[in-house]
């Protein structure tokens, strides 16, 4: 069964690039563009990992991370911060490396 990732963020171009890199790395990706959509998709799906982009805003990232942790404590959550790095190569990007690490060693909540 493929690894299912919920990828959330408000910037459609950034989501498209990140999701393309995840799909190229062999993951299945479901996209959410706002907080209500994240919650609805979370409750409707069985995700192996949730990625919260900085474009959601820090307050929404924290709120969503707590909702996710309460609903499904075993699902890793990666909270991405804004940085200089824009390389979306799965072998070089710190955010994508965090995703691979979280999937390899799921221990619950993670931040990157």
C-alpha positions, 0 to 999 in steps of 0.5 A: 500500500502506498504511503499517503501524505496530506500536504497542506498550504495556501500557495498553490504553486508551492504545493504543486512543486512540493507535491510533484517532488513527493510523488516523484519520490513514490508517495501518494499525496492529497492536498488541502488549501486551508484549515477546514479542508485539512480537518475534513480530509484528515477525518475522512482519510488514513494518512501516514504523514501530514505536512503543514506548509509555512503559508498556512501561518504559524498560528494555524500550523500550531492549531492544526498540529494539535488537532492532528495529534489529538485525532491520530497521535501516531501520525507524524506531523511536519511543520515547515518554516519559511527558509531560503532553500527553494530546491525541491529535489527530494534528496537535497531539500531539508523539508523533504528529507524531514518527510523521509525521516518521519516516515522511516522513524514515526514517533508522533509529532515532528517539526522541521 
